[in-house]
Amino acid sequence: MGAKKKSPKKSNTRPEQKNAKGNKADMAVTGKKTLINILDTHFDKRSTLYFIICLLLNIIIGIYLFDVKVSTGGDDSGYIVSAKKFLDGESFPGWHGPFYPIFLSLLIALGGIKVILFKFFSLLFVTGHFIFFYYAFRKRLSSTILVLTSFIISVNSQILYFASQTYSEALYLLLQSVFIFLFLKLNDVNINTAKDQMRNWRYWLGLGCLIFLMSITRNIGIVVIGAVILFFLIEGKYWAVLATVLSYMIFRLPFNLYKRIVWDLKGAEFSGQLNEILLKDPYNSSLGTENFGGMITRFWDNAQIYLSKHFLVILGLKPESNVNTGALSTVIIIALLLLAFLLAFRRNRSIFFITIYLGVSIGGTFIALQKNWGQMRMIVIYAPLMILAISWALTQIPRVKKYGMLQLIFLFFLCIIFLKVFSQTADKIKVNQKVLSRNLKGNLYYGFTPDWQNFLKMSEWVGKNLPDSAVVVSRKPSMSFIYSKGKDFYPMYRFPAEDADSLVAMLKARTGPLIALKQNELYEKNIPFARQLITKPSMVAVVSQGNDVFTLHTAGDTIQSQLISFIHQNRLSYMDADSLLRMMRSKNKYYYGISPDTLLNTLMENKVEYAIAANLRANPNFKSERIINTVQRYLYIIEMKYPGIFSLRHQIGDNNNEPALLYQINYAMYGLNIQKP
C-alpha cells in the first residue's frame, strides 16, 4: 500500500500575504485581468523609481513652502513656551500632550530657542512619515493605488504646511506611520498563543512604545490602543489583546510615576481637559455642560466641518476660502469609509485595520472637539490614511471585467485630485517665496496682516523697554513670548463671564438688595460723565443681554440716598435685581453677569501692571469692526467702576490701521497696590 497522504496544514497567512502584489490578489478573486492589474504590473516593476520621485517632490515642495514665522494660531508657539518652562523646571507640559514640548526642550537645552531649527525637524518628521507610510503598504495593496495616493500626499500643501510649523502634527504623522508599519508587520507573524507573544517580544515592545508616544503627543492618541484591541478581538487573537495592554503599560506606568513623584501631578490635567470637553462653550463656562443630545449634535457638526470642508480642501476640491459645510458630502465621505471597512473585512486585513483606526480616532476627535475650534490640523493627520482607504474602496467596487470602465473613471478621478492639489500647492509656492525671501533677509513681520504686525511689534517693544519683572497681559502670550525674546506674559484667553443668577444671589447674600440701572439710558440722555461718577462706588456687577447692559448697585442707607437722588434728578428708570433677572429670563436669550471687583482682584493677585489691547481680526481675511476683544472687554468692565485706572503707555500703529495699545494699570489712583517680589 502507498503511503497515506497527509492533509495540508491550515495556513495562518492572510490573502494579501500569499499574493504579495495587489494585482495577483485581485486576479485570484476575479480570475480576470482588470485595468488595475495591468497598471499594477507597470508600477510593480518601477516601484522604487516612483517612490524616489514622490519622496523628492515631498522634500523639494516642503522646502519651497517653508515658513520661518510662527503662526497666528498660538498653539505652535505655545509648545515652545511649554518646552522652556519644562526645561527650567517651572511646569510639566501636560495640556496639549507633553512629548513634543519635551522633545523641543532637548533642542532648547542644546542651542537655545531657535525657531527655524525646530521647524527643520518638522520637515524631517513629515519626510519620515512619507517614507514609513509608503513602505507600510508596499506589497499589501494595489501598487497603482499606493503610487497615486503617494503622489497626492507628497505634493499636498495642507499636509506640508506642518513641515515648517512647531505644531505637534508633524511628529504625530511620523509616529502614526511608524506605528502602522510596525503593527502590520507584527500582524503578519503568528501571534495566536502565549508562546507566539514571547517569541515576538521585540515587536510588542516597539508597538507598546509607539502607542504610548502617540498618546502623549496628542491627547486623542490614547484611542489608538482601543483600535488595536478592537482589531484583535474581531480577529479572535485574545493573547494579542493582553500583549497590547501589557506592552503599553510597560511605558505608561513609569511615566505616570515620574509625573507624580517629580511634578506632583495626580491626573489633575486630565480632569481639567475632560471638564473643558464637556463645556458647551470653552470660552464661556456660564453656559454649562453638554448633555447627550448636545454631544450628538457636536459630533455631527464637527463631521460636517472636518469632512465636508477641511477634508475637501485637502483634496483640492474646495478652495481654502470656502467656509461652507454640506450634509451630502459629509454623508458620502462617511459612506465611502464604511464601504472600505466592509469590503476590507474579507479582502484586505491591512485596510481593515486602517478603517478601524480611522473610525475610532476620527470619531473620538469629533466628540472631544468644540465645534467653534474647527482647525484643519485636527483632521490633517488622518488625511493620508483616509485618501488611501477611500481610493482602495472605489477601485474594489468594479472587480470584474465588465465594470472596467468604472475603474478607469475612478483612476481618472484620482489623477484629477492630484492635479488640483498640485495646482493649489503651486499657487502657495509663488506667494510663499516672496514672504520667505523677506523673512530670511531680516523682516520678521512681513507676511503678517497689519493687526498682527502691530501686536507682535508691541510684544517686542515690551521685551525691550519694560523690566523683566513687569507682568503684562496678552491675548496670545505664547506669541508675545517668542517676539519679546523670551519674556513671560500673563494669559487672557477668555472673558470670565459668570451665570448672572448665581452671581446676583451671591451678591445679595453679602450686601443686601440691589438696584439695576440701564447703561444705554445714561448715554441716550447725554448725562455728563462727571455726574455719573456718583454711581461708581455703589456698583458691584454688570449684567448683559445682547446690546442691553445693566449695572447693579448696592442700596445701603448712605449710598441709596445719593443714588436715588441721582436717578430722580435725571429721570432714570430703575428696578431691583430680581425684576431684572425675570425680565431677561422672559426674553429667552443668553445673559451673563460679571463683577468688576473680581476682575480687578484677579489682576492684582497676579501682580499685573500692564495690558496689551490689540485689534486682532475676528476674520483674518479682511479688516472689519469685528475683533478678538477679550482684553478690551475685560478692561472695559473694570473701567466702568474705576474710571481712569488705565492710562495709555505706548501705541504701535495709527488709529486707522489696527493699532496695538499698551495700557498701564494705576492701582494707586484708588488706594490700591500690589506687592512686588
C-alpha atoms as one frame of an Amber mdcrd trajectory, in Angstrom:
protein
   0.000   0.000   0.000   1.172   3.524  -0.760   1.945   5.986   1.957  -1.061
   7.751   3.351  -1.360  11.330   2.156  -1.067  13.975   4.854  -3.784  16.573
   4.932  -2.387  20.019   4.271  -1.894  22.210   7.334  -4.083  25.201   7.762
  -2.201  28.363   6.859  -2.278  31.446   9.062  -1.189  33.621   6.187  -3.566
  36.317   5.016  -4.621  36.534   1.353  -2.616  39.716   0.829   0.472  37.924
   2.246   0.121  34.959  -0.104  -0.256  37.273  -3.059   2.296  39.926  -2.306
   1.142  42.179  -5.104  -2.310  43.640  -5.130  -2.922  42.675  -8.770  -2.352
  38.984  -8.034  -4.808  39.123  -5.178  -7.415  40.714  -7.438  -6.894  38.111
 -10.143  -7.200  35.353  -7.574 -10.697  36.596  -6.778 -11.975  37.578 -10.194
  -9.962  35.233 -12.378  -9.691  38.041 -14.927  -7.160  40.715 -15.645  -8.513
  44.156 -14.808  -7.270  47.641 -15.594  -5.815  47.866 -12.089  -3.903  44.621
 -12.688  -2.384  45.970 -15.896  -1.282  49.195 -14.196  -0.016  47.273 -11.187
   2.353  45.335 -13.416   3.861  48.621 -14.594   4.135  50.141 -11.114   5.449
  46.927  -9.541   8.465  46.907 -11.854   9.230  50.559 -11.152   8.101  50.904
  -7.520  11.474  52.181  -6.292  11.609  54.816  -9.036   8.135  56.132  -8.218
   8.922  56.132  -4.511  12.049  58.238  -5.100  10.121  60.674  -7.324   7.417
  61.133  -4.675   9.997  61.489  -1.909  11.924  64.153  -3.819   8.697  66.031
  -4.572   7.823  65.880  -0.893  11.185  67.312   0.201  11.505  69.949  -2.534
   7.964  71.301  -2.106   8.390  71.223   1.670  11.434  73.483   1.272   9.645
  75.847  -1.122   6.701  76.130   1.298   8.947  76.583   4.333   7.688  79.302
   6.702  10.047  80.785   9.295   7.273  82.734  11.098   5.198  81.363  13.943
   1.546  81.011  13.018  -1.219  83.211  14.389  -2.933  80.209  15.950  -0.798
  80.494  19.067  -0.600  76.801  19.924   2.609  76.331  17.913   4.444  78.990
  19.920   2.692  77.552  22.979   4.646  74.321  22.531   7.887  76.333  22.631
   6.821  78.142  25.822   5.877  74.803  27.398   9.241  73.359  26.403  11.111
  76.266  28.014   9.078  76.048  31.228   9.673  72.286  31.358  13.411  72.776
  30.844  13.502  75.414  33.586  11.595  73.147  35.961   8.614  75.519  36.179
   5.836  73.275  34.892   5.107  69.989  33.156   3.654  70.352  29.620   0.516
  68.325  30.061  -2.314  70.204  28.335  -1.801  69.511  24.609   0.328  66.399
  25.044   3.793  66.549  26.630   6.011  64.609  24.230   6.555  67.306  21.604
   7.422  70.032  24.171   9.765  67.561  25.885  11.460  66.946  22.538  11.734
  70.708  21.933  13.200  71.172  25.412  16.130  68.973  24.368  16.769  71.232
  21.364  16.487  74.326  23.573  18.964  72.818  26.026  21.427  72.268  23.179
  21.081  75.566  21.311  18.502  77.864  22.891  15.240  78.971  21.288  15.950
  78.563  17.560  12.562  78.547  15.847  13.985  77.726  12.419  15.787  74.685
  13.865  12.532  73.465  15.429  10.790  73.868  12.085  13.573  71.963  10.292
  12.848  68.958  12.486   9.191  69.227  11.498  10.291  68.915   7.880  12.279
  65.797   8.792   9.253  64.357  10.615   6.930  64.841   7.623   9.544  63.328
   5.296   9.940  60.356   7.629   6.167  59.988   7.747   6.018  59.670   3.969
   8.788  57.028   3.892   7.151  54.788   6.505   3.694  55.363   5.013   4.878
  54.099   1.632   6.699  51.052   2.987   3.888  50.170   5.383   1.539  49.495
   2.451   4.023  48.404  -0.185   3.085  44.867  -1.301  -0.053  44.988   0.857
  -2.398  46.505  -1.710  -2.508  47.572  -5.310   0.665  49.411  -6.383  -1.488
  51.665  -8.546  -3.478  52.878  -5.550  -0.365  53.302  -3.423   1.535  55.264
  -6.082  -1.374  57.578  -6.934  -2.091  58.176  -3.254   1.609  58.829  -2.624
   1.698  61.446  -5.375  -1.333  63.217  -3.860   0.223  63.180  -0.388   3.737
  64.156  -1.473   2.646  67.445  -3.100  -0.164  68.322  -0.691   0.341  71.837
   0.687  -2.146  71.273   3.519  -0.005  68.430   4.879   3.299  70.114   4.043
   2.202  73.237   5.902   3.034  71.362   9.099   6.502  70.561   7.777   7.523
  74.099   8.754   5.471  74.668  11.908   6.093  73.950  15.553   2.798  72.130
  15.978   2.796  68.505  17.129   1.136  67.322  13.891   4.414  66.626  12.071
   5.711  64.456  14.916   2.357  62.684  15.223   2.302  61.922  11.492   5.715
  60.280  11.829   4.749  58.254  14.911   1.481  57.219  13.262   3.145  55.901
  10.102   5.861  54.080  12.073   3.164  52.577  14.293   1.180  51.330  11.280
   4.343  49.998   9.630   5.250  48.012  12.769   1.695  46.877  13.529   1.172
  45.455  10.044   4.500  43.606  10.246   3.521  42.225  13.642   0.158  41.108
  12.318   1.959  39.203   9.550   3.589  36.806  12.012   1.885  34.081  14.030
   0.654  35.690  17.300  -2.134  33.320  18.334  -0.632  31.838  21.510   1.292
  32.997  24.566   4.450  31.424  23.137   3.971  33.444  19.967   3.861  36.635
  22.054   7.084  35.781  23.844   8.836  34.887  20.587   7.948  38.304  19.137
   8.579  40.377  22.283  10.678  42.954  20.385   7.710  43.748  18.123   5.431
  44.113  21.140   7.815  46.421  22.978   8.089  48.589  19.869   4.308  48.616
  19.442   3.701  49.490  23.101   6.275  52.276  22.934   4.687  53.793  19.809
   1.155  53.654  21.231   2.453  55.323  24.382   4.299  58.048  22.454   1.231
  58.745  20.298  -0.920  59.034  23.426   1.405  61.655  24.956   1.947  63.555
  21.700  -1.731  64.296  21.133  -4.383  63.577  23.736  -6.594  61.859  21.154
  -3.749  59.381  20.612  -4.940  57.419  23.640  -7.692  55.894  21.488  -5.061
  54.071  19.397  -4.876  51.302  21.976  -8.650  50.899  21.647  -8.340  50.484
  17.866  -5.653  47.787  18.271  -7.652  45.915  20.905 -10.834  46.064  18.805
  -8.998  44.686  15.776  -7.506  41.770  17.715 -10.887  40.973  19.318 -12.500
  40.803  15.877  -9.625  38.583  14.742 -10.054  36.339  17.777  -6.452  36.935
  18.893  -7.095  37.237  22.610  -3.485  36.732  23.649  -2.595  39.645  21.390
  -5.062  41.836  23.309  -3.266  41.012  26.554   0.141  41.607  24.961  -1.033
  45.010  23.647  -2.177  46.178  27.080   0.941  44.906  28.836   3.344  46.406
  26.297   1.603  49.788  26.611   1.586  49.727  30.418   5.335  48.964  30.489
   5.845  52.535  29.282   2.771  54.272  30.699   3.190  53.267  34.355   6.780
  54.559  34.797   5.774  57.780  33.027   2.811  58.314  35.366   5.055  57.551
  38.335   7.595  60.114  37.097   4.882  62.791  36.796   3.577  62.007  40.260
   6.944  61.999  42.022   8.822  64.737  40.157   5.961  67.083  39.227   3.374
  66.134  41.853   0.758  65.546  39.149  -2.089  63.210  40.033  -4.248  63.343
  36.947  -5.476  66.903  37.507  -4.584  67.880  33.941  -6.754  65.033  32.612
  -9.762  66.078  34.691  -9.263  69.671  33.533  -9.271  68.581  29.887 -12.356
  66.437  30.449 -14.189  69.341  32.045 -13.348  71.558  29.064 -14.567  68.890
  26.621 -17.913  68.734  28.408 -18.488  72.503  28.321 -20.924  73.888  25.774
 -18.531  76.774  25.166 -14.924  76.543  26.443 -14.713  80.355  26.434 -17.873
  80.817  28.463 -18.297  78.329  31.288 -21.509  80.050  32.408 -23.340  78.238
  29.581 -22.870  74.937  31.409 -22.071  71.440  30.105 -23.369  69.418  27.182
 -25.976  66.684  27.605 -26.140  63.507  25.485 -28.161  65.196  22.763 -25.681
  68.061  22.687 -22.823  65.609  22.178 -24.619  64.016  19.225 -25.153  67.461
  17.722 -21.492  68.303  18.307 -20.406  65.066  16.593 -22.490  65.827  13.506
 -21.467  69.471  13.381 -17.795  68.514  13.612 -18.265  65.825  10.973 -19.525
  68.455   8.571 -16.757  70.923   9.463 -13.884  68.469   9.128 -15.153  66.227
   6.334 -17.202  68.432   4.010 -14.950  71.460   4.478 -11.388  70.680   5.624
 -11.012  67.251   4.026 -12.297  68.514   0.685  -9.799  71.392   0.910  -7.044
  68.818   1.488  -8.230  67.015  -1.653  -8.127  70.263  -3.617 -11.869  70.054
  -4.284 -12.600  73.237  -2.332 -10.674  76.499  -2.028  -9.440  77.388   1.450
 -11.621  80.492   1.419 -14.785  78.368   1.163 -16.138  78.040   4.702 -19.382
  76.289   3.740 -20.202  72.826   5.001 -22.541  70.283   3.440 -24.503  67.343
   4.799 -24.459  65.448   1.480 -20.680  65.478   1.039 -20.274  64.530   4.717
 -22.558  61.520   4.293 -20.741  60.461   1.093 -17.318  60.533   2.771 -18.585
  58.598   5.790 -20.277  56.092   3.454 -17.044  55.574   1.490 -15.078  54.933
   4.682 -17.763  52.481   5.854 -17.635  50.808   2.433 -13.867  50.431   2.777
 -14.405  48.872   6.218 -16.970  46.364   4.941 -15.079  45.382   1.793 -11.742
  45.125   3.593 -13.168  42.733   6.174 -12.870  39.917   3.640 -10.438  41.300
   1.115  -7.606  43.139   2.869  -6.726  42.990   6.569  -4.368  45.970   6.326
  -7.110  48.288   5.059  -9.499  46.683   7.537  -7.276  47.762  10.432  -6.811
  51.236   8.944 -10.577  51.777   8.770 -10.953  50.675  12.407  -8.146  53.029
  13.395  -9.735  55.901  11.454 -13.193  55.214  12.861 -12.013  55.232  16.463
  -9.643  58.196  16.074 -11.870  60.452  13.972 -14.965  59.542  15.977 -13.160
  60.410  19.215 -11.971  63.682  17.672 -15.481  64.722  16.646 -16.798  64.075
  20.157 -13.924  65.724  22.025 -13.521  68.907  19.989 -15.580  72.034  20.419
 -17.136  72.891  17.063 -16.023  76.522  17.241 -12.376  75.385  17.039 -12.706
  73.787  13.605  -8.994  73.780  12.725  -7.522  71.960   9.738  -4.811  70.385
  11.884  -7.319  68.247  13.756  -8.088  66.181  10.637  -4.930  66.541   8.543
  -3.089  63.821  10.497  -5.648  61.275   9.281  -5.908  62.592   5.714  -3.248
  60.304   4.129  -4.952  57.207   5.531  -8.405  58.486   4.573  -7.282  59.100
   0.994  -5.749  55.624   0.830  -8.795  53.844   2.296 -11.309  55.669   0.084
  -9.173  55.139  -3.037  -8.897  51.439  -2.285 -12.662  51.141  -1.738 -13.507
  52.894  -5.001 -11.293  50.572  -7.020 -12.716  47.498  -5.271 -16.278  48.101
  -6.478 -15.701  47.182 -10.156 -13.725  43.941  -9.686 -14.896  42.136 -12.792
 -14.028  42.915 -16.386 -17.444  44.223 -17.452 -17.075  47.068 -14.931 -13.611
  48.002 -16.133 -14.856  51.379 -17.312 -15.694  52.285 -13.713 -12.122  51.553
 -12.722 -10.978  53.915 -15.440 -13.315  56.628 -14.104 -12.086  56.171 -10.524
  -8.439  56.280 -11.581  -9.095  59.349 -13.706 -10.740  60.964 -10.661  -7.604
  60.307  -8.568  -5.488  61.906 -11.290  -7.779  64.956 -11.258  -7.358  65.219
  -7.486  -3.580  65.105  -7.890  -3.688  67.915 -10.448  -5.993  70.015  -8.249
  -3.764  69.501  -5.222  -0.626  70.269  -7.221  -2.199  73.441  -8.631  -3.172
  74.564  -5.130   0.373  73.910  -3.941   1.955  75.724  -6.895  -0.074  78.844
  -6.107   1.101  78.744  -2.497   4.714  78.356  -3.530   4.504  81.548  -5.608
   3.145  83.514  -2.648   5.475  81.967  -0.087   8.700  82.613  -1.996   8.330
  86.379  -1.672   7.442  86.156   2.029  10.236  83.675   2.781  12.796  85.847
   0.973  11.843  88.929   3.035  11.804  86.957   6.299  15.254  85.457   5.687
  16.585  88.966   4.966  15.526  90.068   8.453  11.966  91.366   8.064  10.347
  89.052  10.611   6.913  90.675  10.277   6.482  90.512   6.521   3.593  88.221
   5.632   1.515  89.111   8.690  -1.561  91.342   8.338  -1.263  94.832   9.961
  -3.173  93.801  13.093  -0.705  91.017  13.800   2.310  93.114  12.857   1.311
  95.779  15.388   0.598  93.214  18.101   3.906  91.396  17.603   5.866  94.653
  17.392   4.256  95.695  20.680   5.344  92.377  22.216   8.875  93.083  21.000
   8.697  96.633  22.424   7.604  95.292  25.809  10.515  92.848  25.838  12.986
  95.654  25.145  11.541  98.508  27.227   9.846  97.076  30.307  11.695  95.371
  33.160  11.686  91.569  33.232   9.668  91.689  36.461   6.793  93.646  34.844
   3.719  91.429  34.366   1.905  92.182  31.105  -1.442  90.817  29.860  -1.512
  89.321  26.359  -4.302  87.608  24.422  -1.631  85.489  22.691   1.025  85.112
  25.410   2.992  82.396  23.620   3.462  84.556  20.522   4.388  87.518  22.717
   6.939  85.243  24.402   8.612  84.450  21.060   8.743  88.014  19.717   9.781
  89.561  23.036  12.743  87.164  23.059  11.569  85.063  25.979   9.543  87.311
  28.303   6.629  85.674  30.135   3.189  87.259  29.701   0.012  86.864  31.722
  -2.537  84.996  29.558  -6.060  86.246  28.951  -7.660  83.651  26.675 -11.284
  84.179  27.573 -13.691  86.641  29.103 -14.697  85.186  32.501 -18.475  85.652
  32.266 -20.492  84.186  35.129 -24.014  82.866  35.490 -25.966  86.044  36.276
 -28.494  84.362  38.584 -25.782  82.773  40.717 -23.755  85.988  40.844 -26.754
  88.098  41.899 -27.745  85.581  44.585 -24.214  85.659  45.996 -24.052  89.481
  45.977 -27.485  89.848  47.594 -26.483  87.481  50.370 -23.402  89.599  51.002
 -24.665  93.161  50.500 -28.460  93.077  50.624 -30.884  94.436  47.955 -29.513
  95.570  44.603 -30.699  98.275  42.195 -30.307  97.864  38.406 -29.599 100.816
  36.091 -29.697 100.579  32.300 -26.430 101.951  30.921 -27.948 102.612  27.496
 -30.272 105.153  29.106 -27.356 107.082  30.638 -25.842 107.506  27.187 -29.140
 108.306  25.478 -29.797 111.198  27.916 -26.249 112.542  27.476 -25.647 112.734
  31.211 -22.169 114.238  31.738 -19.622 111.681  32.825 -18.640 113.773  35.850
 -22.212 113.465  37.165 -22.196 109.709  36.553 -19.255 109.291  38.949 -21.679
 109.269  41.870 -22.927 105.835  40.716 -19.467 104.210  40.633 -18.767 103.455
  44.338 -22.025 101.518  44.730 -21.548  99.440  41.584 -20.959  95.728  42.263
 -21.752  93.960  38.972 -22.648  94.236  35.298 -25.417  92.115  33.765 -25.655
  91.998  29.983 -28.054  90.546  27.438 -27.301  91.304  23.807 -26.905  95.093
  23.496 -28.640  95.771  26.815 -26.160  96.447  29.621 -27.252  96.975  33.234
 -25.159  97.884  36.249 -26.117  96.578  39.689 -25.676  98.813  42.736 -25.880
  98.280  46.449 -28.759 100.060  48.169 -27.315 100.852  51.605 -28.591 103.857
  53.548 -25.995 106.498  52.611 -25.330 105.244  49.133 -29.012 104.667  48.456
 -29.965 108.250  49.159 -27.262 109.561  46.812 -28.090 107.027  44.122 -31.847
 107.527  44.326 -31.370 111.276  44.246 -29.238 110.910  41.076 -31.877 108.680
  39.479 -34.722 111.120  40.212 -32.784 114.197  39.141 -32.040 112.635  35.760
 -35.441 110.919  35.405 -33.891 107.471  35.035 -35.787 104.210  35.211 -34.572
 101.509  37.572 -35.620  98.163  39.023 -34.477  95.702  41.631 -32.131  92.880
  40.620 -34.791  90.155  40.821 -37.056  92.042  38.414 -34.117  92.451  36.023
 -33.396  88.724  36.023 -37.065  87.855  35.489 -37.179  90.232  32.518 -34.073
  88.681  30.996 -35.309  85.129  31.501 -38.582  86.033  29.765 -36.692  87.049
  26.614 -35.258  83.546  26.345 -31.847  84.863  25.259 -28.434  84.297  26.781
 -27.388  86.734  29.509 -24.418  86.823  31.861 -23.058  88.653  34.867 -19.595
  89.904  35.783 -18.069  91.603  38.808 -15.556  94.410  38.099 -14.016  93.908
  41.541 -13.421  90.238  40.790 -11.690  91.146  37.533  -9.503  93.766  39.172
  -8.646  91.489  42.102  -7.521  88.800  39.638  -5.082  91.274  38.068  -3.842
  92.378  41.485  -3.348  88.825  42.738  -1.250  88.051  39.663   0.688  91.340
  40.032  -0.343  92.529  36.559   0.858  96.054  35.753   0.239  96.368  32.007
  -2.103  95.019  29.339  -1.756  94.793  25.555  -5.067  95.575  23.842  -4.650
  94.621  20.187  -7.129  94.903  17.323  -6.752  91.309  16.139  -9.231  90.484
  13.394 -12.056  88.081  14.151 -11.961  87.160  10.453  -8.277  87.063   9.450
  -9.085  87.501   5.758 -10.258  91.099   5.911 -10.347  94.170   8.143 -13.669
  94.917   9.843 -15.076  96.227  13.115 -15.214  92.674  14.485 -12.087  91.947
  16.522 -10.982  89.480  19.179 -11.934  91.801  22.031 -11.294  89.615  25.084
  -8.786  92.000  26.670 -10.797  95.110  25.730 -13.980  93.744  27.354 -12.077
  92.794  30.487 -10.574  96.259  30.851 -13.871  97.981  29.956 -15.777  96.288
  32.798 -13.124  97.392  35.292 -13.118 100.915  33.824 -16.897 101.108  34.327
 -16.377 101.122  38.097 -12.847 102.534  38.252 -12.676 105.279  35.597  -9.156
 106.438  34.781  -7.451 103.385  36.251  -5.921 102.582  32.847  -3.581 105.005
  31.101  -2.128 104.595  27.622   1.611 103.908  27.879   2.519 103.104  24.268
   0.857 102.650  20.865   2.059 100.924  17.703   0.074 101.575  14.519  -2.135
 104.597  13.920  -5.785 104.624  14.947  -6.970 103.753  11.438  -4.512 100.890
  10.998  -5.493  98.262  13.598  -3.186  99.536  16.362  -1.854  97.699  19.399
  -2.195  99.663  22.653  -0.264  99.154  25.872  -2.145 100.251  28.991  -0.637
 100.743  32.438  -2.798  99.970  35.492  -2.837 102.819  38.042  -3.755 100.944
  41.228  -2.581 103.820  43.447  -5.284 106.079  41.976  -7.826 104.122  44.053
  -5.590 103.476  47.052  -4.682 100.007  45.841  -1.265  98.440  45.440   0.357
  95.168  44.527   3.176  93.501  46.406   6.090  93.043  44.021   8.559  90.266
  44.865
